[in-house]
Amino acid sequence: MTAENIVNRETDVLVIGAGGAGMSAALAASQAGSRVIMTDRSLVGRGGATIMAQMTVAVALGEQTPDDWRNHYADTLKAGRGLCSEPLARLLCESGIDAIRLMDSWGTGWARSDGHLTQVQAPGHDRPRCVYVDYLNTGPAVAKTLRTQVAHDDNIERYGDLLVLELLVEQGRACGAVALNLTTGHPVIIRAGAVIVATGGLTRLYRRNSASLNMGGDGYALALRAGARLIDMEFVQFFPIGHLAPRLVGFDPIMWDPFRYKLGGRLLNGLGEEFVEKYGHSNEGYTITRDAATYAILKEVEAGRGSPAGGAYLSFQHVPEETLRKAFGPIIDKLAANGIDLTKSPIEVAPIAHYHMGGIRVEVDMSTDVPGLYAAGEAVGGANGANRLSGNAITEAVSFGLQAGRSASAHAADAKAVEARRALELAGPTLARLEPAPQDGESPNVAALIARLQALMQDYVGPFRNEEGVQHALGELQVLKAELGEVLPGDGGPQDPVRLDALDLHNMLLVAEAVTRSALARRESRGAHQRDDFPGMDDAWTLNQTLALDKGQWRLDTEPVRRLETPVEIPAAGGTEYEGQA
Amino acid sequence: MNTQKNDRTIVLEVQRGVGRGPSRVQEYELPETAAASLLDGLRWVREHLDDTLAVRYSCINANACKECMMILDGKVVYACVARMQPGARHQVAPLPNKARVRDLISEIAPVKERFDQEENADD
């Protein structure tokens, strides 16, 4: 196809990613009067992390018990180990209330009892604060609700199977994107007054992960190459009790968490002993935060006290069968189909890459360093510091999405769209890359290269890190880059999986390097970043690290944690107090 | 990777092709440990035998995204929950009532969510 035939569209706001954050952003931008094009590399509202969320959306509604957003904020900061951006954490906790009420008015179906929304207590919270949709249906219900709203909005065009390859930047300003239409294999140009990156996190970089295929961190790569800084990239959250064994078909591996705290599932080592309290969490029980539980499980495995498959046991054997059946509902039969009888034997669990605290550095209006470029949801870094409080992800997705949509709409109203011909010029290098090119020799199996990257990150830049391992990872990333090569493999036709894997791996390698370089530089242990060679938190490191790409060179900096000008006064806690990280 | 064929080997006969072009069946042999589910098996094939095999999926294992619909032994299944039998020979094909894009990937997005409707020049 010639350049003149390339579809070249124009809109006010381009939203990249159609999960919870992207759909919320599209709705808010439309509400503010913008024409919106929303794209997703998967199908609209089906990929990403939102649909995988099984329960707990944290928000201080005060339905179950009196609550105040400031208490939620205090818990968020505490979980973040001193590194949360206070303005972003405040936005999450405060505007999250309206966001979740809005979702309720759209019929999400939050669980109710006794005439009010049911709120349960999740780890790290001082009181019952988390709404949910039964059974394990929170994410699908949230996604469906937003999909329905988007579908009824005439200002929003939405397209799946459209992979954004590069952002277009004219004189330092984001003005659109060049994408690949996966159905045809043809490139597409979309010009826009403002662009929102809502592509989610990077859990696909790890061998054991709990998210969708499309969470390879491509939004971080897009933002980096467009000139925006990333922040807190070293903080990858591992979910402590991801399912490990026996093989379980048709379930999200993070499914056990709600049952663990609802029913008091016991976490046991390979010898059948409770062990979490040995790591300084004697009074916390099920409320232990994710970073601390991950640490305890992996230390037991390291000491040779792991379960047979290399994790810990999670046992419900002490719970009466009737209680189990009531709590698990229809799920108990699906477990039986997998050969699992919780009354007879424990299952095995182990930490699994779950969420990325880091991401694109934004101001409280979701603007990035690049004028016209915004970010929303998990793609944003900073709100959750060194460790995300459970239940904050959906709240963040919707509240930050709504904010990004409003801000981008306001920006687009004053922005002059780039001309079609100019956009084509800007897209030139990306388009040239897609042209058929001579392949020198046999191209490697890219799917296998991706698996190697995942193993590398899991083993050396996972929950535990040290200088030697991280340096090894940096070296291996260069090896993988060389093996992948610059020339794109594949025939470039419709849904060419080889080409798609190669495009993904280029981005994954860039983002993996961002994580690895940040992990190398932070010489302390804090939250999700645990260094064997630098145990314990170091006050001198109460700083955020930022990363930029400057003419192809990495620029790693530190900056003070962003504080509110007027500190939030925290009302006296109504629930139990918990210890922070040991 | 060479797999030692034995009576537990799983054989997948996968119908392949691009768009309205010709179809062919390609056979893949998998060790039984490679595939609890059909999706496990197809991912194993891509990683170890043939990365040109096109498969649509998103959530990998959770049966949440509903993207991995295909035909297994004549029945519509979600590949992520369809179980494989050691020693069995399975026929795998794209959905018959949807346009094939490539191999096991069908056009399943609602019409309004397809960008290619804009590209009238190519049809």
Interface residues (C-beta under 8 A of the other chain):
Chain A: M1 N5 V7 R9 T39 S42 L43 V44 R46 G47 G48 I51 M52 G139 P140 A151 R158 Y159 G160 D161 L162 N181 L182 T183 T184 H186 V188 S212 L213 N214 R247 L248 V249 G250 F251 D252 P253 N445 V446 A447 A448 A451 G490 G493 P494 Q495 D496 P497 V498 D501
Chain B: V18 G19 A36 S37 R43 R46 E47 H48 D51 T52 L53 A54 V55 R56 Y57 S58 C59 I60 N61 A62 N63 A64 C65 K66 E67 Y78 C80 V81 R83 V101 R102 D103 I105 E107 I108 A109 K112 E113 R114 F115 D116 E118 E119 A121 D122
